[in-house]
């Protein structure tokens, strides 16, 4: 049975018995880590100055340049701090952009049962400061 990431094992925050399979536990663990990344402002974590998302309140670029900066920095953070995902691509849903809310689409690959599998997550950054992460189905 999957035992969770190192952080989950150290903090005892992962209960593998609540999942039907090792694969579902892995997806949940990745979503949990992505949620931590997007809930943390870069520069505020003791683990690394690069951990987390860039400060969205201090971007003073055009809308398109801001979106590209957020996508690029999010992709770099995920590649560095969620190594179970590889060939990661990050995009912001432009249709759902609204004041103080953002949907970030995350696609990548991970190894499940010895095979590479494409996976997709959706991160909803809500105006109340909370982050919801969902595993998307293709």
N, CA, C and O atoms as a MOPAC input file, in Angstrom:
PM7 MOZYME 1SCF
protein

 N      0.84700 1    -1.18800 1     0.00000 1
 C      0.00000 1     0.00000 1     0.00000 1
 C      0.87900 1     1.23300 1     0.00000 1
 O      1.93800 1     1.24000 1     0.62800 1
 N      0.45900 1     2.27000 1    -0.69000 1
 C      1.17900 1     3.53000 1    -0.76900 1
 C      1.17000 1     4.20400 1     0.59600 1
 O      0.12900 1     4.25900 1     1.25000 1
 N      2.31800 1     4.71900 1     1.03500 1
 C      2.44800 1     5.28100 1     2.38600 1
 C      2.48000 1     6.80400 1     2.42700 1
 O      2.62300 1     7.37000 1     3.51100 1
 N      2.35400 1     7.49300 1     1.29200 1
 C      2.37500 1     8.95000 1     1.28600 1
 C      3.76600 1     9.48500 1     1.03100 1
 O      4.75000 1     8.74500 1     1.03600 1
 N      3.82900 1    10.79600 1     0.80600 1
 C      5.11800 1    11.45000 1     0.57100 1
 C      5.88800 1    11.53200 1     1.87800 1
 O      5.34700 1    11.22000 1     2.93800 1
 N      7.13900 1    11.94600 1     1.81100 1
 C      7.95700 1    12.08100 1     3.01400 1
 C      7.29300 1    13.04300 1     3.99900 1
 O      7.19800 1    12.74100 1     5.18900 1
 N      6.82900 1    14.20700 1     3.51000 1
 C      6.15900 1    15.16400 1     4.38600 1
 C      4.93500 1    14.53400 1     5.04300 1
 O      4.71100 1    14.71700 1     6.23900 1
 N      4.15300 1    13.80300 1     4.28100 1
 C      2.94700 1    13.16600 1     4.83000 1
 C      3.30700 1    12.12600 1     5.88500 1
 O      2.60800 1    11.99300 1     6.88900 1
 N      4.39000 1    11.39200 1     5.66200 1
 C      4.80600 1    10.38900 1     6.65500 1
 C      5.33400 1    11.05000 1     7.91700 1
 O      5.05100 1    10.58900 1     9.02300 1
 N      6.11800 1    12.15200 1     7.76200 1
 C      6.66600 1    12.84300 1     8.92300 1
 C      5.57700 1    13.53200 1     9.75000 1
 O      5.66500 1    13.59200 1    10.97600 1
 N      4.56300 1    14.04300 1     9.07600 1
 C      3.50100 1    14.76300 1     9.79600 1
 C      2.32600 1    13.86200 1    10.16700 1
 O      1.37600 1    14.32000 1    10.80100 1
 N      2.37900 1    12.60900 1     9.78800 1
 C      1.29100 1    11.65100 1    10.04600 1
 C     -0.03900 1    12.15600 1     9.50500 1
 O     -1.08600 1    11.92600 1    10.10900 1
 N      0.00100 1    12.84900 1     8.36100 1
 C     -1.21400 1    13.43100 1     7.81300 1
 C     -1.81200 1    12.61700 1     6.67600 1
 O     -2.70600 1    13.09900 1     5.98000 1
 N     -1.34100 1    11.40300 1     6.47500 1
 C     -1.82400 1    10.60300 1     5.35600 1
 C     -2.32000 1     9.26100 1     5.85900 1
 O     -1.57300 1     8.51600 1     6.49300 1
 N     -3.56600 1     8.95300 1     5.58000 1
 C     -4.15900 1     7.68000 1     5.98800 1
 C     -4.45500 1     6.85400 1     4.74200 1
 O     -5.48000 1     7.04700 1     4.08700 1
 N     -3.55100 1     5.93700 1     4.42400 1
 C     -3.68500 1     5.15400 1     3.19500 1
 C     -4.90400 1     4.24000 1     3.19800 1
 O     -5.32000 1     3.76900 1     2.13900 1
 N     -5.48200 1     3.98200 1     4.36400 1
 C     -6.64000 1     3.07900 1     4.43500 1
 C     -7.91500 1     3.71800 1     3.88300 1
 O     -8.89700 1     3.01300 1     3.65100 1
 N     -7.92200 1     5.02300 1     3.66800 1
 C     -9.12400 1     5.66600 1     3.14800 1
 C     -9.25200 1     5.57900 1     1.63000 1
 O    -10.22500 1     6.07800 1     1.06500 1
 N     -8.28400 1     4.95100 1     0.96300 1
 C     -8.29600 1     4.83900 1    -0.49200 1
 C     -8.48800 1     3.39500 1    -0.91100 1
 O     -8.04700 1     2.46500 1    -0.23600 1
 N     -9.15600 1     3.23200 1    -2.04100 1
 C     -9.45100 1     1.88800 1    -2.54500 1
 C     -8.23800 1     1.21800 1    -3.18100 1
 O     -8.15100 1    -0.00900 1    -3.22100 1
 N     -7.29400 1     2.03200 1    -3.68300 1
 C     -6.14100 1     1.45000 1    -4.36800 1
 C     -4.90500 1     2.30400 1    -4.14400 1
 O     -4.98500 1     3.45700 1    -3.72100 1
 N     -3.76800 1     1.70500 1    -4.43800 1
 C     -2.48500 1     2.42100 1    -4.37000 1
 C     -2.49100 1     3.60000 1    -5.33600 1
 O     -1.95600 1     4.66300 1    -5.02200 1
 N     -3.08600 1     3.42000 1    -6.49500 1
 C     -3.14800 1     4.47200 1    -7.50500 1
 C     -3.95600 1     5.67300 1    -7.00600 1
 O     -3.53100 1     6.81500 1    -7.17600 1
 N     -5.10000 1     5.42900 1    -6.40200 1
 C     -5.92000 1     6.52600 1    -5.86300 1
 C     -5.18600 1     7.26000 1    -4.72900 1
 O     -5.28000 1     8.48100 1    -4.61100 1
 N     -4.47000 1     6.51700 1    -3.91600 1
 C     -3.69200 1     7.12900 1    -2.83300 1
 C     -2.58900 1     8.02300 1    -3.40300 1
 O     -2.32500 1     9.09900 1    -2.86700 1
 N     -1.95100 1     7.58400 1    -4.47700 1
 C     -0.90800 1     8.37500 1    -5.12800 1
 C     -1.49200 1     9.66800 1    -5.69400 1
 O     -0.91300 1    10.73700 1    -5.50100 1
 N     -2.62000 1     9.58900 1    -6.38600 1
 C     -3.26600 1    10.78900 1    -6.93000 1
 C     -3.61200 1    11.77600 1    -5.81400 1
 O     -3.40400 1    12.98100 1    -5.95700 1
 N     -4.13700 1    11.26300 1    -4.71500 1
 C     -4.51600 1    12.12100 1    -3.58700 1
 C     -3.28700 1    12.76900 1    -2.95100 1
 O     -3.33000 1    13.93700 1    -2.56300 1
 N     -2.20900 1    12.02600 1    -2.84500 1
 C     -0.98200 1    12.55200 1    -2.26800 1
 C     -0.42000 1    13.68300 1    -3.13100 1
 O      0.03300 1    14.69800 1    -2.60200 1
 N     -0.44600 1    13.51700 1    -4.43900 1
 C      0.03400 1    14.56300 1    -5.34600 1
 C     -0.86800 1    15.79100 1    -5.24300 1
 O     -0.37500 1    16.91700 1    -5.18300 1
 N     -2.17400 1    15.58300 1    -5.22200 1
 C     -3.10900 1    16.71200 1    -5.07400 1
 C     -2.85700 1    17.44500 1    -3.76600 1
 O     -2.91400 1    18.67400 1    -3.72100 1
 N     -2.58000 1    16.70300 1    -2.70700 1
 C     -2.28100 1    17.29500 1    -1.40200 1
 C     -1.03000 1    18.17500 1    -1.47500 1
 O     -1.01300 1    19.28000 1    -0.93200 1
 N      0.00100 1    17.69100 1    -2.13900 1
 C      1.23500 1    18.45600 1    -2.27200 1
 C      1.04000 1    19.68700 1    -3.17100 1
 O      1.55600 1    20.76300 1    -2.87000 1
 N      0.29800 1    19.52600 1    -4.26800 1
 C      0.00900 1    20.66400 1    -5.13500 1
 C     -0.76700 1    21.74100 1    -4.37500 1
 O     -0.53300 1    22.93500 1    -4.56200 1
 N     -1.67500 1    21.31500 1    -3.53500 1
 C     -2.44100 1    22.25700 1    -2.71900 1
 C     -1.51800 1    23.05300 1    -1.80300 1
 O     -1.68900 1    24.26100 1    -1.64300 1
 N     -0.53700 1    22.37400 1    -1.20000 1
 C      0.43900 1    23.06100 1    -0.34500 1
 C      1.26300 1    24.07400 1    -1.15000 1
 O      1.52000 1    25.18400 1    -0.68500 1
 N      1.66800 1    23.68300 1    -2.34800 1
 C      2.47200 1    24.57000 1    -3.19400 1
 C      1.67800 1    25.82700 1    -3.53600 1
 O      2.19300 1    26.93800 1    -3.41400 1
 N      0.42600 1    25.66000 1    -3.96400 1
 C     -0.37600 1    26.80700 1    -4.38500 1
 C     -0.95100 1    27.59800 1    -3.21700 1
 O     -1.46000 1    28.70100 1    -3.41500 1
 N     -0.88000 1    27.06200 1    -2.01600 1
 C     -1.35000 1    27.78000 1    -0.82900 1
 C     -0.23600 1    28.60500 1    -0.18900 1
 O     -0.48200 1    29.38000 1     0.73500 1
 N      0.97700 1    28.43500 1    -0.68000 1
 C      2.14300 1    29.10100 1    -0.09700 1
 C      2.68100 1    30.13800 1    -1.06400 1
 O      2.86500 1    29.85400 1    -2.24700 1
 N      2.93300 1    31.33200 1    -0.56600 1
 C      3.57700 1    32.36100 1    -1.39900 1
 C      5.07800 1    32.10600 1    -1.43000 1
 O      5.70500 1    31.87500 1    -0.39700 1
 N      5.64100 1    32.15300 1    -2.63300 1
 C      7.08700 1    31.96300 1    -2.78200 1
 C      7.81300 1    32.96100 1    -1.89900 1
 O      7.44200 1    34.13200 1    -1.82300 1
 N      8.85200 1    32.48000 1    -1.23500 1
 C      9.63300 1    33.32900 1    -0.34500 1
 C      9.20700 1    33.25300 1     1.10400 1
 O      9.90100 1    33.76500 1     1.98200 1
 N      8.07000 1    32.62000 1     1.37000 1
 C      7.58600 1    32.57500 1     2.75100 1
 C      7.78200 1    31.21500 1     3.42100 1
 O      7.47900 1    31.06500 1     4.60400 1
 N      8.28100 1    30.23000 1     2.68700 1
 C      8.47000 1    28.89600 1     3.25300 1
 C      9.91600 1    28.68800 1     3.67700 1
 O     10.83700 1    29.11000 1     2.97800 1
 N     10.11700 1    28.04400 1     4.80900 1
 C     11.46500 1    27.76900 1     5.28600 1
 C     12.19400 1    26.76900 1     4.40300 1
 O     13.42400 1    26.77500 1     4.34400 1
 N     11.45100 1    25.91400 1     3.71800 1
 C     12.06000 1    24.86200 1     2.91000 1
 C     12.92100 1    25.44000 1     1.78600 1
 O     14.00900 1    24.93300 1     1.51400 1
 N     12.43500 1    26.50600 1     1.12900 1
 C     13.15600 1    27.11600 1     0.01600 1
 C     12.49800 1    28.44000 1    -0.34500 1
 O     11.28300 1    28.60100 1    -0.22800 1
 N     13.31300 1    29.37300 1    -0.78000 1
 C     12.80200 1    30.66200 1    -1.24500 1
 C     11.90600 1    30.48700 1    -2.47600 1
 O     11.02500 1    31.31000 1    -2.72700 1
 N     12.13200 1    29.41200 1    -3.24400 1
 C     11.40000 1    29.16700 1    -4.48200 1
 C     10.10600 1    28.38900 1    -4.27800 1
 O      9.30600 1    28.28000 1    -5.20700 1
 N      9.88500 1    27.85100 1    -3.09500 1
 C      8.70400 1    27.01600 1    -2.84900 1
 C      7.43900 1    27.87000 1    -2.86000 1
 O      7.38000 1    28.90400 1    -2.19500 1
 N      6.44100 1    27.44300 1    -3.60600 1
 C      5.14700 1    28.11300 1    -3.61900 1
 C      4.89800 1    28.90000 1    -4.88400 1
 O      5.69500 1    28.88200 1    -5.82200 1
 N      3.77100 1    29.59200 1    -4.88900 1
 C      3.38500 1    30.40500 1    -6.04000 1
 C      3.90700 1    31.82300 1    -5.86400 1
 O      4.14600 1    32.27700 1    -4.74500 1
 N      4.08200 1    32.51600 1    -6.98600 1
 C      4.52400 1    33.90800 1    -6.90400 1
 C      3.40000 1    34.73800 1    -6.28800 1
 O      2.23300 1    34.34800 1    -6.32100 1
 N      3.76900 1    35.87900 1    -5.72900 1
 C      2.78800 1    36.76400 1    -5.10400 1
 C      1.93600 1    37.39300 1    -6.20200 1
 O      2.41200 1    38.24000 1    -6.95800 1
 N      0.69400 1    36.98000 1    -6.28400 1
 C     -0.19300 1    37.43300 1    -7.35100 1
 C     -0.59100 1    38.89900 1    -7.19200 1
 O     -1.02600 1    39.52700 1    -8.15800 1
 N     -0.45000 1    39.44200 1    -6.01000 1
 C     -0.83800 1    40.83900 1    -5.77000 1
 C      0.20200 1    41.84200 1    -6.24300 1
 O     -0.10800 1    43.02300 1    -6.40000 1
 N      1.41800 1    41.39500 1    -6.46900 1
 C      2.49200 1    42.32300 1    -6.81900 1
 C      2.97300 1    42.17700 1    -8.26000 1
 O      4.11200 1    42.52300 1    -8.57400 1
 N      2.12200 1    41.67600 1    -9.12000 1
 C      2.47800 1    41.56100 1   -10.53500 1
 C      1.95300 1    42.81600 1   -11.23200 1
 O      0.74900 1    43.07600 1   -11.23900 1
 N      2.85400 1    43.57800 1   -11.80900 1
 C      2.41300 1    44.78800 1   -12.50400 1
 C      2.83700 1    44.72200 1   -13.96300 1
 O      3.56700 1    45.58100 1   -14.45900 1
 N      2.36100 1    43.68200 1   -14.63700 1
 C      2.59000 1    43.49200 1   -16.06100 1
 C      1.23400 1    43.51200 1   -16.76400 1
 O      0.19600 1    43.61000 1   -16.11100 1
 N      1.24400 1    43.42000 1   -18.08500 1
 C     -0.02000 1    43.30800 1   -18.81400 1
 C     -0.67900 1    41.98100 1   -18.44000 1
 O     -0.02500 1    41.09900 1   -17.88500 1
 N     -1.96300 1    41.83900 1   -18.74100 1
 C     -2.69500 1    40.61100 1   -18.41300 1
 C     -2.02200 1    39.38900 1   -19.03200 1
 O     -1.80300 1    38.39300 1   -18.34200 1
 N     -1.69100 1    39.44900 1   -20.31700 1
 C     -1.06200 1    38.30000 1   -20.97300 1
 C      0.31000 1    37.99200 1   -20.39500 1
 O      0.64500 1    36.82600 1   -20.18800 1
 N      1.11300 1    39.02800 1   -20.12800 1
 C      2.43700 1    38.81700 1   -19.53800 1
 C      2.31500 1    38.25300 1   -18.13000 1
 O      3.11000 1    37.40200 1   -17.72900 1
 N      1.33200 1    38.71800 1   -17.38400 1
 C      1.10900 1    38.21200 1   -16.02600 1
 C      0.73300 1    36.73500 1   -16.05400 1
 O      1.24600 1    35.94400 1   -15.26300 1
 N     -0.15800 1    36.36800 1   -16.96000 1
 C     -0.58600 1    34.97400 1   -17.08100 1
 C      0.60400 1    34.09300 1   -17.44000 1
 O      0.78800 1    33.02600 1   -16.85500 1
 N      1.40900 1    34.53200 1   -18.39600 1
 C      2.59000 1    33.75800 1   -18.79100 1
 C      3.57400 1    33.60700 1   -17.63600 1
 O      4.15800 1    32.53900 1   -17.45600 1
 N      3.76200 1    34.66700 1   -16.85200 1
 C      4.66100 1    34.61100 1   -15.69900 1
 C      4.13600 1    33.62400 1   -14.65500 1
 O      4.90800 1    32.83500 1   -14.10800 1
 N      2.85200 1    33.66100 1   -14.37900 1
 C      2.25200 1    32.74600 1   -13.40300 1
 C      2.38600 1    31.30100 1   -13.88600 1
 O      2.74000 1    30.41600 1   -13.10700 1
 N      2.10500 1    31.06100 1   -15.17000 1
 C      2.21800 1    29.71100 1   -15.72400 1
 C      3.65200 1    29.19300 1   -15.61800 1
 O      3.88500 1    28.06800 1   -15.17500 1
 N      4.60200 1    30.02200 1   -16.02700 1
 C      6.01700 1    29.60900 1   -16.02700 1
 C      6.52100 1    29.34700 1   -14.60600 1
 O      7.16000 1    28.32700 1   -14.35200 1
 N      6.23600 1    30.26100 1   -13.68500 1
 C      6.72400 1    30.08400 1   -12.31500 1
 C      6.03700 1    28.90200 1   -11.62500 1
 O      6.66900 1    28.19900 1   -10.83600 1
 N      4.75600 1    28.67600 1   -11.91000 1
 C      4.04400 1    27.52800 1   -11.33400 1
 C      4.63000 1    26.22100 1   -11.85800 1
 O      4.82200 1    25.26600 1   -11.10600 1
 N      4.90800 1    26.19400 1   -13.15300 1
 C      5.50000 1    25.00500 1   -13.76000 1
 C      6.86200 1    24.69200 1   -13.14700 1
 O      7.16100 1    23.53300 1   -12.85700 1
 N      7.68500 1    25.71300 1   -12.94900 1
 C      9.00900 1    25.51200 1   -12.34800 1
 C      8.89000 1    25.00900 1   -10.90900 1
 O      9.64000 1    24.12400 1   -10.49900 1
 N      7.96700 1    25.55900 1   -10.15600 1
 C      7.78200 1    25.14600 1    -8.76500 1
 C      7.31500 1    23.69500 1    -8.68300 1
 O      7.79300 1    22.92700 1    -7.84900 1
 N      6.38000 1    23.32700 1    -9.55200 1
 C      5.88100 1    21.94400 1    -9.55500 1
 C      6.99900 1    20.98800 1    -9.95700 1
 O      7.16500 1    19.93500 1    -9.34100 1
 N      7.75500 1    21.34000 1   -10.96900 1
 C      8.85800 1    20.47400 1   -11.41400 1
 C      9.87500 1    20.26900 1   -10.29800 1
 O     10.44100 1    19.18400 1   -10.16100 1
 N     10.10400 1    21.29800 1    -9.50900 1
 C     11.11000 1    21.20300 1    -8.45100 1
 C     10.57400 1    20.51200 1    -7.19300 1
 O     11.29100 1    19.73000 1    -6.56900 1
 N      9.33300 1    20.79000 1    -6.81800 1
 C      8.83300 1    20.33800 1    -5.51800 1
 C      7.77700 1    19.23800 1    -5.59100 1
 O      7.28400 1    18.79700 1    -4.55300 1
 N      7.42100 1    18.78500 1    -6.79000 1
 C      6.56000 1    17.61100 1    -6.94500 1
 C      7.19600 1    16.71700 1    -8.00500 1
 O      6.70500 1    16.62800 1    -9.13000 1
 N      8.30700 1    16.04800 1    -7.63200 1
 C      9.07800 1    15.28100 1    -8.61400 1
 C      8.37100 1    14.03300 1    -9.14100 1
 O      8.82200 1    13.43700 1   -10.11900 1
 N      7.27800 1    13.63500 1    -8.51100 1
 C      6.55100 1    12.46900 1    -9.02900 1
 C      5.88100 1    12.79000 1   -10.35700 1
 O      5.63200 1    11.88700 1   -11.15600 1
 N      5.58200 1    14.07700 1   -10.61000 1
 C      5.05400 1    14.50700 1   -11.90700 1
 C      6.23000 1    14.90900 1   -12.79400 1
 O      7.14000 1    15.60300 1   -12.34100 1
 N      6.21600 1    14.48600 1   -14.02700 1
 C      7.25200 1    14.90100 1   -14.96200 1
 C      6.60800 1    15.28900 1   -16.29400 1
 O      5.44700 1    14.97400 1   -16.55600 1
 N      7.38700 1    15.97700 1   -17.12700 1
 C      6.86800 1    16.57800 1   -18.36300 1
 C      5.64100 1    17.43100 1   -18.03900 1
 O      4.62300 1    17.37300 1   -18.73000 1
 N      5.76100 1    18.21200 1   -16.98700 1
 C      4.64600 1    18.99500 1   -16.48000 1
 C      4.40800 1    20.24300 1   -17.32800 1
 O      5.34700 1    20.94900 1   -17.69500 1
 N      3.14900 1    20.49800 1   -17.62800 1
 C      2.72700 1    21.71000 1   -18.32900 1
 C      1.64400 1    22.37500 1   -17.48500 1
 O      0.75300 1    21.70400 1   -16.96300 1
 N      1.72700 1    23.69000 1   -17.35600 1
 C      0.77200 1    24.45800 1   -16.56000 1
 C      0.14500 1    25.52200 1   -17.44200 1
 O      0.83600 1    26.20600 1   -18.19800 1
 N     -1.17500 1    25.65400 1   -17.33900 1
 C     -1.89600 1    26.68400 1   -18.07800 1
 C     -2.98800 1    27.28400 1   -17.21400 1
 O     -3.56400 1    26.61700 1   -16.35500 1
 N     -3.25700 1    28.54600 1   -17.45800 1
 C     -4.34500 1    29.21300 1   -16.73700 1
 C     -5.54500 1    29.27300 1   -17.65900 1
 O     -5.43200 1    29.68400 1   -18.81300 1
 N     -6.69000 1    28.86400 1   -17.15000 1
 C     -7.92600 1    28.90500 1   -17.91600 1
 C     -8.35200 1    30.36300 1   -18.06200 1
 O     -8.73100 1    31.01400 1   -17.08800 1
 N     -8.28500 1    30.85700 1   -19.27700 1
 C     -8.62000 1    32.25200 1   -19.51600 1
 C    -10.12200 1    32.49900 1   -19.49800 1
 O    -10.56200 1    33.61900 1   -19.23800 1
 N    -10.91900 1    31.46000 1   -19.77300 1
 C    -12.37700 1    31.62500 1   -19.75100 1
 C    -12.89500 1    31.85800 1   -18.33900 1
 O    -13.88900 1    32.55800 1   -18.14300 1
 N    -12.22800 1    31.28000 1   -17.37300 1
 C    -12.72200 1    31.33600 1   -16.00000 1
 C    -12.05900 1    32.41400 1   -15.15300 1
 O    -12.25100 1    32.45400 1   -13.93800 1
 N    -11.27900 1    33.29000 1   -15.78900 1
 C    -10.63200 1    34.34900 1   -15.01400 1
 C    -11.68700 1    35.32100 1   -14.50300 1
 O    -12.47300 1    35.86600 1   -15.27800 1
 N    -11.69400 1    35.52600 1   -13.22100 1
 C    -12.58100 1    36.52300 1   -12.63800 1
 C    -11.83600 1    37.19400 1   -11.50200 1
 O    -10.75300 1    36.75300 1   -11.11600 1
 N    -12.39100 1    38.21900 1   -10.98500 1
 C    -11.71600 1    38.99100 1    -9.95100 1
 C    -11.39900 1    38.11600 1    -8.74400 1
 O    -12.30100 1    37.56600 1    -8.11300 1
 N    -10.11700 1    37.99100 1    -8.43000 1
 C     -9.61900 1    37.24900 1    -7.26900 1
 C     -9.88700 1    35.74900 1    -7.31100 1
 O     -9.85900 1    35.09700 1    -6.26700 1
 N    -10.14400 1    35.18800 1    -8.47600 1
 C    -10.26200 1    33.73900 1    -8.62000 1
 C     -9.52800 1    33.31400 1    -9.88100 1
 O     -9.49400 1    34.04300 1   -10.87200 1
 N     -8.93700 1    32.11700 1    -9.82800 1
 C     -8.16400 1    31.64300 1   -10.96700 1
 C     -8.20700 1    30.11900 1   -10.99600 1
 O     -8.16000 1    29.46100 1    -9.95700 1
 N     -8.29700 1    29.57200 1   -12.20700 1
 C     -8.22200 1    28.12700 1   -12.38900 1
 C     -6.93400 1    27.81000 1   -13.13400 1
 O     -6.69300 1    28.31500 1   -14.23000 1
 N     -6.10800 1    26.96200 1   -12.51700 1
 C     -4.83900 1    26.56800 1   -13.11100 1
 C     -4.93400 1    25.09700 1   -13.49100 1
 O     -5.29100 1    24.25400 1   -12.66800 1
 N     -4.61300 1    24.80000 1   -14.73800 1
 C     -4.65200 1    23.43200 1   -15.24700 1
 C     -3.23600 1    22.87300 1   -15.24900 1
 O     -2.31200 1    23.50500 1   -15.76100 1
 N     -3.07300 1    21.69800 1   -14.68000 1
 C     -1.75900 1    21.07000 1   -14.54400 1
 C     -1.81800 1    19.70400 1   -15.22000 1
 O     -2.63400 1    18.85900 1   -14.85400 1
 N     -0.96100 1    19.49600 1   -16.19400 1
 C     -0.89000 1    18.20400 1   -16.86500 1
 C      0.53100 1    17.68400 1   -16.78300 1
 O      1.49200 1    18.45100 1   -16.83700 1
 N      0.65000 1    16.39700 1   -16.65500 1
 C      1.95800 1    15.77900 1   -16.60600 1
 C      1.83000 1    14.27700 1   -16.65700 1
 O      0.76900 1    13.73300 1   -16.96600 1
 N      2.91200 1    13.62700 1   -16.35400 1
 C      2.96900 1    12.16600 1   -16.34900 1
 C      3.51500 1    11.71000 1   -15.00500 1
 O      4.28400 1    12.41600 1   -14.35100 1
 N      3.10000 1    10.51400 1   -14.61200 1
 C      3.68000 1     9.88600 1   -13.43700 1
 C      3.73100 1     8.39300 1   -13.66500 1
 O      3.05700 1     7.85900 1   -14.54600 1
 N      4.53100 1     7.73300 1   -12.86800 1
 C      4.68000 1     6.29700 1   -13.00000 1
 C      3.69500 1     5.62000 1   -12.05200 1
 O      3.74000 1     5.81400 1   -10.83700 1
 N      2.80500 1     4.82100 1   -12.64000 1
 C      1.81200 1     4.06700 1   -11.87200 1
 C      1.97600 1     2.60100 1   -12.24600 1
 O      1.85000 1     2.23100 1   -13.41300 1
 N      2.25900 1     1.76900 1   -11.24800 1
 C      2.45900 1     0.33400 1   -11.46800 1
 C      3.49900 1     0.06600 1   -12.55700 1
 O      3.33500 1    -0.83000 1   -13.38500 1
 N      4.56700 1     0.85800 1   -12.53800 1
 C      5.66800 1     0.65600 1   -13.47400 1
 C      5.44400 1     1.22000 1   -14.86300 1
 O      6.30600 1     1.06800 1   -15.72800 1
 N      4.30500 1     1.87000 1   -15.10400 1
 C      4.00200 1     2.42200 1   -16.42400 1
 C      3.76400 1     3.91700 1   -16.32500 1
 O      3.22700 1     4.41400 1   -15.33500 1
 N      4.17700 1     4.63000 1   -17.37900 1
 C      3.95100 1     6.07500 1   -17.44500 1
 C      2.48400 1     6.32700 1   -17.77000 1
 O      1.91700 1     5.71500 1   -18.67500 1
 N      1.88400 1     7.23800 1   -17.01200 1
 C      0.46200 1     7.52000 1   -17.19100 1
 C      0.25700 1     9.03000 1   -17.18500 1
 O      0.80200 1     9.73800 1   -16.33800 1
 N     -0.53800 1     9.51600 1   -18.14400 1
 C     -0.84700 1    10.94500 1   -18.20300 1
 C     -1.88800 1    11.26000 1   -17.13300 1
 O     -2.84400 1    10.51400 1   -16.92400 1
 N     -1.66800 1    12.39500 1   -16.46300 1
 C     -2.58000 1    12.80200 1   -15.39200 1
 C     -2.80900 1    14.30300 1   -15.49200 1
 O     -1.94100 1    15.04800 1   -15.94800 1
 N     -3.98000 1    14.73100 1   -15.06300 1
 C     -4.34100 1    16.13400 1   -15.13300 1
 C     -5.00000 1    16.55300 1   -13.82300 1
 O     -5.83800 1    15.83700 1   -13.27500 1
 N     -4.60600 1    17.72100 1   -13.33400 1
 C     -5.18600 1    18.29500 1   -12.11600 1
 C     -5.70000 1    19.69000 1   -12.42700 1
 O     -5.23900 1    20.34400 1   -13.36200 1
 N     -6.64600 1    20.13000 1   -11.64200 1
 C     -7.19700 1    21.47500 1   -11.73800 1
 C     -7.05100 1    22.11300 1   -10.36000 1
 O     -7.51500 1    21.57100 1    -9.35800 1
 N     -6.39400 1    23.28000 1   -10.32800 1
 C     -6.22900 1    24.01700 1    -9.07300 1
 C     -7.11100 1    25.25600 1    -9.14000 1
 O     -6.92300 1    26.10600 1   -10.00900 1
 N     -8.05900 1    25.36100 1    -8.24000 1
 C     -8.91400 1    26.54700 1    -8.16000 1
 C     -8.41000 1    27.40600 1    -7.01400 1
 O     -8.48400 1    27.01500 1    -5.84900 1
 N     -7.89600 1    28.58700 1    -7.35900 1
 C     -7.45900 1    29.55800 1    -6.35600 1
 C     -8.64800 1    30.47900 1    -6.11600 1
 O     -9.01800 1    31.26700 1    -6.98700 1
 N     -9.23800 1    30.37700 1    -4.94700 1
 C    -10.48000 1    31.06700 1    -4.64400 1
 C    -10.22700 1    32.41900 1    -4.00000 1
 O     -9.15500 1    32.66100 1    -3.44600 1
 N    -11.21400 1    33.29500 1    -4.07500 1
 C    -11.03300 1    34.65600 1    -3.56400 1
 C    -10.89100 1    34.71100 1    -2.05700 1
 O    -10.40800 1    35.71400 1    -1.53100 1
 N    -11.29400 1    33.66800 1    -1.34100 1
 C    -11.12100 1    33.66000 1     0.11500 1
 C     -9.71700 1    33.19500 1     0.51500 1
 O     -9.42800 1    33.03500 1     1.70100 1
 N     -8.84700 1    32.97800 1    -0.47700 1
 C     -7.47400 1    32.57700 1    -0.19700 1
 C     -7.26400 1    31.07300 1    -0.16200 1
 O     -6.13200 1    30.61000 1    -0.03200 1
 N     -8.33100 1    30.31400 1    -0.27500 1
 C     -8.21200 1    28.85100 1    -0.23800 1
 C     -7.90700 1    28.30200 1    -1.62400 1
 O     -8.15100 1    28.94800 1    -2.64300 1
 N     -7.37200 1    27.10200 1    -1.62500 1
 C     -7.02700 1    26.41200 1    -2.86300 1
 C     -7.71600 1    25.05800 1    -2.86200 1
 O     -7.64300 1    24.31500 1    -1.88300 1
 N     -8.37900 1    24.74200 1    -3.95900 1
 C     -9.00300 1    23.42000 1    -4.13000 1
 C     -8.31500 1    22.75500 1    -5.31000 1
 O     -8.19500 1    23.34600 1    -6.38300 1
 N     -7.86100 1    21.51800 1    -5.10900 1
 C     -7.19200 1    20.76600 1    -6.16800 1
 C     -8.04800 1    19.55400 1    -6.50300 1
 O     -8.46600 1    18.80900 1    -5.61600 1
 N     -8.30200 1    19.36600 1    -7.78900 1
 C     -9.07800 1    18.22100 1    -8.27300 1
 C     -8.26700 1    17.47400 1    -9.31100 1
 O     -7.55200 1    18.07700 1   -10.11100 1
 N     -8.38400 1    16.16000 1    -9.29200 1
 C     -7.80300 1    15.36400 1   -10.36700 1
 C     -8.83900 1    15.34900 1   -11.48500 1
 O     -9.98000 1    14.93600 1   -11.28000 1
 N     -8.43000 1    15.80600 1   -12.67200 1
 C     -9.32800 1    15.83900 1   -13.82300 1
 C     -9.34600 1    14.47500 1   -14.49800 1
 O     -8.35200 1    13.74900 1   -14.50300 1
 N    -10.48100 1    14.15200 1   -15.05700 1
 C    -10.59900 1    12.95400 1   -15.88500 1
 C    -10.52800 1    13.39600 1   -17.34000 1
 O    -11.05400 1    14.44900 1   -17.70000 1
 N     -9.88500 1    12.59800 1   -18.16800 1
 C     -9.76200 1    12.95500 1   -19.59300 1
 C    -11.03100 1    12.62300 1   -20.32200 1
 O    -11.12600 1    12.84800 1   -21.52800 1

